[in-house]
Amino acid sequence: MPIQETDVTLAIIEAFQKKLRSHVSVDVAIVGAGPSGLAAAHFLRKESDLRVAIFERKLSPGGGLWGGGMGYNVAVFEKAAREITEELGIRAESWREDYLVGDSVQAAAALVCSAIDSGVPIFNLHSVEDVTVREHAVTGVVIQSTGIQMSGLHVDPLCIAARCVVDATGHEAAVVNIAHRKGLAIETASGHVVGESSMWAEKGEQQVVQMAGPVYPGLYACGMAACAVSGGQRMGAIFGGMLESAKRCAGLVIENLA
């Protein structure tokens, strides 16, 4: 039977519409498919039956993990994170006494698979440009095609309802910053988005875990977004804390939504 181009088109349209229609309303909308967002999706699904979806503005999920450090595609984790790396399918070997090293491309691919295999769809090329707020709580995200957004075209967006939203957008803390600019009182010691501090790997690896959690009713931050919100240190090309931050944030979301 000859290939019909229109059949290929219909297959794509029908499959995508089915996926999107079934996630117009979710329990948890994760914004950002970097290490913390992908890991948070895995832990949310492992520990609950919550409906979760990830929205990623770029073409490729995986965030900054692909390039390791300065384009040397090696990922470093603290040895204390071995249990998490093994659970997520990341292959890493011991280096000296306190560290694990692995191929950052394999690590990124493993995290993508761990999220998808747990039943969480990744909507790449979907930018979050706003949040919906009802009764002083975040109740969803406003999405736009990244291509339309980059083109600067005046096209209205669509909305996804969510019981809570997780900002896993990394250094930008994009969702929390949007909420803050719209007048929401972000829950930090100073009452506003602080911005991340300079690099201090040891301290940053602790803070990225400690600072993960709610920043406004219905809105959470994890990974580097949590540091960027609360003034935590950068930690550079070491990723164990990112995964632990995701696990902590997932636990807090489950605790709140249960």
C-alpha positions in Angstrom: 0.0 0.0 0.0 1.5 3.4 -1.0 2.3 5.9 1.8 -0.4 8.6 1.9 1.0 11.9 3.2 -2.4 12.9 4.5 -2.5 9.7 6.6 0.8 10.7 8.2 -0.7 14.2 8.9 -3.9 12.7 10.4 -1.9 10.3 12.6 0.1 13.1 14.1 -3.0 15.4 14.6 -5.1 12.7 16.1 -2.4 11.4 18.4 -1.4 14.8 19.6 -4.9 16.0 20.2 -5.7 12.9 22.2 -2.6 13.6 24.4 -3.4 17.2 24.9 -7.2 16.7 25.4 -6.4 14.3 28.2 -4.2 16.8 30.0 -6.2 20.0 29.7 -6.8 19.6 33.4 -4.1 18.0 35.6 -3.2 17.7 39.2 0.3 19.0 38.7 1.7 21.1 35.9 5.5 21.0 35.8 7.1 23.9 33.9 10.5 23.0 32.6 11.9 19.6 31.5 15.4 20.0 33.0 16.8 17.6 35.6 14.6 18.7 38.5 11.4 18.9 36.4 11.9 15.4 35.0 12.9 13.9 38.3 10.0 15.5 40.1 7.6 14.0 37.5 9.1 10.5 38.2 8.8 10.9 42.0 5.2 12.3 41.8 4.1 9.3 39.8 6.0 6.8 41.9 4.5 8.0 45.1 0.9 8.9 44.0 -1.6 8.5 41.2 -1.7 12.3 40.5 -2.1 13.4 36.9 1.1 15.2 35.9 2.2 16.9 32.7 5.4 18.7 31.8 5.6 21.9 29.6 8.9 22.7 28.1 9.6 25.7 25.9 12.6 24.3 24.1 12.7 21.5 21.5 14.8 19.1 23.5 14.0 18.2 27.1 16.9 17.7 29.5 17.8 21.3 30.3 21.5 22.1 30.9 22.4 18.5 31.7 23.2 17.6 28.1 26.4 19.7 28.1 27.8 18.7 31.5 30.4 21.3 32.4 31.4 23.8 29.7 30.4 21.4 26.9 32.4 18.5 28.4 29.5 16.1 28.5 30.2 14.5 31.9 27.8 14.8 34.8 29.0 14.8 38.4 26.9 13.7 41.4 27.6 13.4 45.1 28.1 9.8 46.1 25.2 10.3 48.6 22.9 10.6 45.5 23.7 7.1 44.2 20.4 5.6 45.3 18.5 8.3 43.3 20.7 8.0 40.2 20.3 4.3 40.2 16.5 4.6 40.5 16.4 7.0 37.6 18.5 4.8 35.4 21.5 7.1 35.4 24.8 5.2 34.9 27.6 6.7 37.1 30.9 5.4 38.5 32.8 6.4 41.6 35.4 9.1 41.3 37.6 9.6 44.3 35.8 9.2 47.6 32.8 11.5 47.4 31.7 11.7 43.8 30.0 9.9 41.0 30.6 10.7 37.3 28.6 9.6 34.3 27.9 10.5 30.7 25.7 13.6 30.8 23.9 12.6 27.5 23.0 9.2 29.0 21.9 10.9 32.2 19.6 13.4 30.4 18.2 10.6 28.2 17.6 8.4 31.3 15.7 11.3 33.1 13.5 11.9 30.0 12.7 8.2 29.9 12.0 8.0 33.6 9.4 10.7 33.3 7.7 9.3 30.2 7.8 5.7 31.4 6.0 6.8 34.6 3.2 8.1 32.5 4.0 11.8 32.3 3.7 13.5 28.9 6.3 16.1 27.9 4.8 18.9 25.8 7.9 20.4 24.3 7.8 23.6 22.3 5.1 24.8 24.7 6.0 28.0 26.6 4.3 29.1 29.8 3.6 32.8 29.6 1.3 33.3 32.5 -0.6 31.6 35.4 -4.3 31.6 36.3 -5.2 32.7 39.8 -8.4 32.2 41.7 -9.1 32.9 45.4 -5.5 33.8 46.0 -4.1 30.5 44.7 -2.4 29.5 41.4 -4.8 27.3 39.5 -3.1 26.6 36.2 -0.8 27.8 33.4 -1.3 29.8 30.2 0.6 28.1 27.3 1.7 29.4 24.0 3.5 27.8 21.1 7.2 28.6 21.4 7.4 29.3 17.7 4.5 31.8 17.9 6.1 33.4 20.9 9.5 33.7 19.3 7.9 35.2 16.2 6.3 37.9 18.2 2.9 37.2 16.6 -0.2 38.4 18.3 -2.0 35.1 18.8 -3.9 34.3 22.0 -2.7 31.4 24.2 -4.5 28.4 25.7 -4.9 27.4 29.3 -4.2 24.3 31.3 -5.9 23.8 34.7 -3.8 22.4 37.5 -4.3 21.9 41.2 -0.7 23.1 41.6 2.2 24.3 39.4 5.9 23.5 39.8 8.4 25.9 38.5 11.4 23.9 37.4 12.7 26.4 34.9 16.2 26.7 36.3 18.1 29.9 36.8 15.2 32.0 35.3 12.6 30.9 37.8 10.3 32.0 35.0 7.0 31.1 36.4 7.6 32.5 39.9 8.9 35.7 38.3 5.7 36.0 36.2 3.6 35.5 39.3 5.7 38.1 41.2 5.3 40.7 38.4 1.6 40.1 38.4 1.5 41.1 42.1 1.5 37.8 43.9 3.2 37.9 47.3 5.9 35.3 46.9 6.7 33.5 50.2 10.4 34.3 50.9 12.0 35.9 53.8 12.1 39.2 51.9 8.6 38.8 50.3 10.0 38.9 46.8 12.1 37.0 44.3 15.7 37.4 45.5 17.7 36.0 42.6 20.5 33.4 43.0 23.8 34.1 44.6 27.3 33.5 43.3 28.7 30.0 42.9 29.5 28.0 46.0 29.0 24.3 45.2 28.9 22.8 48.7 26.4 25.4 50.0 24.4 25.4 46.8 23.9 21.7 46.8 22.4 21.9 50.3 20.2 25.0 49.6 18.7 23.6 46.4 17.2 20.9 48.5 16.3 23.0 51.5 14.7 25.8 49.4 12.5 23.5 47.3 8.8 23.8 48.1 5.8 26.1 48.1 6.3 29.8 47.3 2.6 30.8 47.0 -0.6 28.8 47.3 -0.6 26.4 44.4 2.9 27.3 43.2 6.1 25.4 44.0 9.7 25.8 43.0 12.4 23.1 42.7 15.9 22.8 41.4 17.7 26.0 40.5 14.4 27.8 40.3 14.2 27.4 44.1 17.6 28.9 44.6 16.8 31.7 42.2 13.7 32.5 44.2 15.2 32.5 47.6 18.8 33.7 47.0 20.6 30.3 47.1 24.1 29.8 45.8 24.8 28.5 42.3 26.5 25.1 42.3 27.8 24.6 38.8 28.0 21.3 37.0 27.1 19.0 39.9 23.6 17.5 39.8 22.9 15.4 42.9 21.2 18.2 44.8 18.9 18.9 41.7 17.6 15.3 42.0 17.1 15.5 45.7 15.4 18.9 45.4 12.9 17.3 42.9 12.2 14.4 45.3 11.6 16.8 48.2 9.3 19.0 46.2 7.4 16.0 44.9 6.8 14.9 48.5 5.6 18.3 49.5 3.2 18.4 46.6 1.8 15.0 47.4 1.4 15.9 51.0 -0.5 19.0 50.1 -2.8 17.4 47.5 -3.5 14.2 49.3 
